[in-house]
Amino acid sequence: MATPTEYQESNRLVGSSPFLAQVRDVLRRLHYSIRTETAYLGWIKRYILFHGKRHPETLGEPEIEAFLNHLAVDRNVAASTQNQALNALVFLYKKVLGRELAQGMQFKHAKRPERLPTVFERTEVRNILYPMEGVTGLIARLLYGTGMRVLECLRLRVQDIDFQRKSITIRAGKGNKDRMALLPNDLIPALQHQLELAKAIHQTDLAEGHGEVYLPFALERKYPNAGKSWGWQYLFPASKRAVDPRSGKIRRHHLDESVINKALKAAIQKAGINKHGSCHTLRHSFATHMLEDGYDIRTVQTLLGHKDVKTTMIYTHVLQQGPLGAKSPLDKMGVPLKFGGGSDNGK
């Protein structure tokens, strides 16, 4: 289900353009997420404007290369941003215009910076999580305790929690793949309490003639009443019902990610941690601490849902103490530095 704000942004990008409306219709017919829809529409619109509002049918590989070069050289965008633009244009030509692009286009690739992820130490995680209470406290603990992405957590349905097997099913995660996550023992009572709260909200919605949630893909047509069933309800329902802009139905969406983002930022600040942390930092911390505890990298790869183990390998670099795991010879000498009462001013 798209939020009204996301839907408005998609409409703004399309404007009065029949062609962009056609692109949007194809995106929706193929069940792309509202975020992908908005991102692709944005890049396609920029591509058209970059070439003087010429129709993409009159453009081809040389014009695509020129646009991608412009992003890398003039705009200095990140590699992931340039890749997203390329994906949008591949979609445009293949799915909308029915035309395959030539392989091996020549353009300057944006440089991919080699940065290590920010990771919280265990004491820092404890200091962040300890004062967090209620729903946001539970979500933050789930992010660290399972390694889930924030939207994967917020999109959990009641049926995804398996207390008997102590597992959580993450459906249609990154790459549209399902996977299993750990269910921390310490969170079982809190999750059971959250289910009771969600059920009370659902029963109120049903009593008031609502109680239907968004169902992915064609499930709504295949199972017309499934949207009102308890198993399909969101584990973390929003505080208010809203109109689904695509269908016009009044539904209760899941909690907005801005709620947990703000709560976590406040907790990091309150803990006095001077790191640029976010919800995703809890995921990085989960992976690093799992490796520190001796779990093999393939297990961590599976739990994180990484397609390539190379992506997971970055956490092995975080484990090293100092550059390349080296230790300074000064550390072995035992010569502590004492500070006197005065200053020698470097003399």
N, C-alpha and C positions, 0 to 999 in steps of 0.2 A: 504494500500500500504506500503510495506516495503521499508525503505531507503536503498541505496546501502551499507552503513556501516553495518546496521543490517543484511542484506543478506550475506555480506562477513563473518561476525562473525558466522552465522549459518553454512556456508560452511566450515569454519575453524574447527569448532567442529566436523563436520561429517568426514572431511578428506577423507581418502580412505576406510573407514569402510562401507561395504555393509549393515551391521546391523543398524548402526546409520542412514544411508540413508533411510532405511526402516522405522525407527521411524519417521524421518522427513516427509516422504511421508504421513504417517498416520496423523500426526499433521496437515498437510496442507489439507488433504482430509476432516478432521473434522473441518476445519476453525478456528484453534487456531491462536491467534495473533502471530506476529513475535517475540514479546518479550517473550511470553510463550514458543514458539518454542525454542528459544535460551536458556532460563533458563532450560527447561526440558532436552534438549540435553546435556547441561553442567552437570547436576546432574547425568544423566544416564551414561555418560562417566566416571565421577568420581567414580561412583559405580562399574563399570566394572574394572577400574584400581585398585580400592581398593582391589578387590578380584583377583588380579593377572591376569587380562584380561580373566577371565573365562566367557563363554557365559551365559547371564542371565537365559537361559532355564535350566541350571544346578544348579542355585541358587534358594533360596526360602526364607521363613520367617526368619530362623536363620541368614542368611547372611544380610538380610535387617535390622534386629535388630542390628547386629554388626556394620553396616555402620552408622545407626542413633545414636548409642551409641558413636561411634568415633566422630561424629560431635558435640555432646553435651559435651563429656568429654575431648577429645583431642583438638578439634578445638574451643571449647567454643563459638559456634555460637548462634545467637539469636533464640528465639522460632519460629519466623516467617520464618527464614531461614531453620530450621529443618523441619517445616511444608511444605515448598515448595519442599524440597528434597523428603519427603514422598509422596506428591502429584504426583511428577514426576515418582516415582517408582510404585505407584498405577496405573497410566496411562500406564506405560510400560507393566505391567503384564496383566492388564485388556483389553486394547485396541490393543496392539501389539501382545502379546503372547496368548491372549484369556484365561487367567487364573485368577480366583478370589483368592485374598489373604485371609488368615484366619483372623477372627476378633480377636481383643484383643491382638495384638502383644506386647511383653514385652520389652520395651527399656526405657532408661533414657530420660525424656523429658527435653529439654533445658528450663532454667528458664525464664519465661516471666517477664521482669522488669516492675514494676509499676511506670510509669513516667507520669507526667502531661504534656499535650501539651504546647508548647510555644505559647503565645498569645500576639499580639500587643495591646497596649492601643489605644483608639480612637484618641488621639492626635498623637500617633506614626504612625497610619495608615494615618492620614491626612498629616503628614510630609513626609511620603514615597511616597504617591500618587501625591501630589501637583506638584512636579517638573517633573513627568513622562508624556511624551507627545506622540502623534502619536499612532501607532498600539500597542506598548508595554504598553503605558499608558492606552489604552482602555482595553487591556487584563487584566492588573493588577486590574483595577477597577471592571471588571466583576468577577474576582476571589473572591474579597472581597464582592462585592455586591450580589453575587448569591450563594457563597459557593461551586462553582464547583471545581473539580480537574483540574489541568492544562491541561492534555490531553483531558479531556472532553470538555474544552473550545476550544482548538485548533482544535478539530475534528468537531466542529459545522458546519452544512451546512446552506445554505441560507434559506431553507424551515423550519429550526428549530426555526427561530425567528418569533414570532407572536406579532406584535405591538398592534393589536386590543385587544387581551386578556392580553397583557403585561406579556407574559410568554415565556420561552425558553424550548424547548424539548431536553433533553439529551438522546441520543440513545445509547444503548449497553454500559452503564456505567459499573462500577465495578459489577461483578456478572452477566454481560450481560443483565442488566435490564434497561428499559427506565424509565425516571421520568421527572417531570416538575420542572423548577426552576423559580425564580422570574426574572422579567426584570425591573431593576431599571429605574424609570422615567428619572433621570438625564442623563442616557446613551443613550436615544432614538435618539437624534440628532447625536451623535457620531457614533452609529450603522448604522444609515441611510447613513451617509457619508462613512463609511467603505463598505457598500453594493455598493455604487457607484464606489468606487475604485476597488472592487473585480469584478464588472461587466465590467469595462473597461479592466481589465486584461483578463477576459474571452473572450471578443469580439476580442481582439488582438490574443489570442490563436486560436480562431475559424478561423479568417482571414488567419492565417498562417498554417492551416490544422491540428490543434490540438484541445485543449479545452475539452479533456476527463479526468474525474477524476476516481479514484478507487471507485468501488461500493462494498458494503459488501455482503458476501455469494454468492448466486446464482443469484442476481439481474441482473448482467451483461448479463447472458445468457437469463434470462427471458425478460428483457427489453434492447435490444442491443443498443438503442440510448439514454438511460437515462443518461449515463455517460457524455453526452455533454449538457444536459439540464441545465438551469440556477438554478433550485431549488436544484440540487444535488451538486453544486459547494461549495467549502469550503469558509466559511466566512473570514478566514484569510489565503489566499493563499501564498505559498512560493514565493520568489522573482524570482526563476528560475524553468524551467521545468526540469524533470529528467527522466531517464529510469527506469521503474518499473522492478526490477530484476526478479520478478516471471513471469511476462507476456511478458517482452521485449518491452512493449508499452511506448511511451513518454507521460508522464502525468505531471500535476502540483499538487504536494502534498500540505498539509497544512504547515504552518510555523513550523519550528523546535522548540522544547521546549527550546533548549539551548539559543535561542534569548531572550525569556522572563526571563529565569533564570538569565542570565548575567545582563539584564537591572534592574531586581529587586534587585539583590545583590548590584549593584552600587548605587541604590536609598537608600537602607538601610544604606550603608556606608556613603553616603552623608548626610543623616539625623542624623548621629552620634548615631545610636541606637546600643547598645551593647548587642544585643540578636542574637542567632543563628537562624535567620529567613530564610524562603524560600517561594516559592509560596504556599506551603501547610499551612504555618503559616497564610496566609490570609484566608484560609478556616476555620482554628481553630478560628480565630478572628471573622469571620462572625457568627459562631455558638454561641460563648460566648456572643457577643453583642446582638444577637437575644434573648437569654435567659435573659440578663440584661434588655432588653426592654419589658419583660413580656410575650413573646410568649411561649406557652406550649411546653414541650419537645417532644411531638409526632409530632407537626408541624415541629420542627427543624429536627427531625429524618427523616421525609419524604423529606424535602428539601435537606438534605445531602445524602439521598439514603442509610442510614444505615439499614441493615437487622434486627439487634437486637437493641432495645432501650438501652441496657446496654452499647453499644458502644457510644451512644450519652450522656449517663449519666456522662461520664468523665468530660464534660464541666461544670456540676454543681459543681464539686470540684474546678474548676478554679475560679468560682464566689465567693467563700468564701474568706473573708478577713483574712489572717493569718491562721495558722494551725487550722483546724476544725472550722473555723469561729470565733475563740475565740479572745477576745481583752484583752491585758495586763492591769492589774490594775494600772500600772504606768501611762497609758494614761489618767486616770480619775483624777489624782492628780494635774496636772497643775504645775509641777515643772521644768521649762525650764533649760537647762544646759548652763552656760555661760563659755566662754573661755577667760582667761586673756591673757595679753601680753607675759608672760613668761611661763616657764614649771616647774612643780613641780617634774618632774622626778619620779613620783610615790610616793613621800614622803608625 
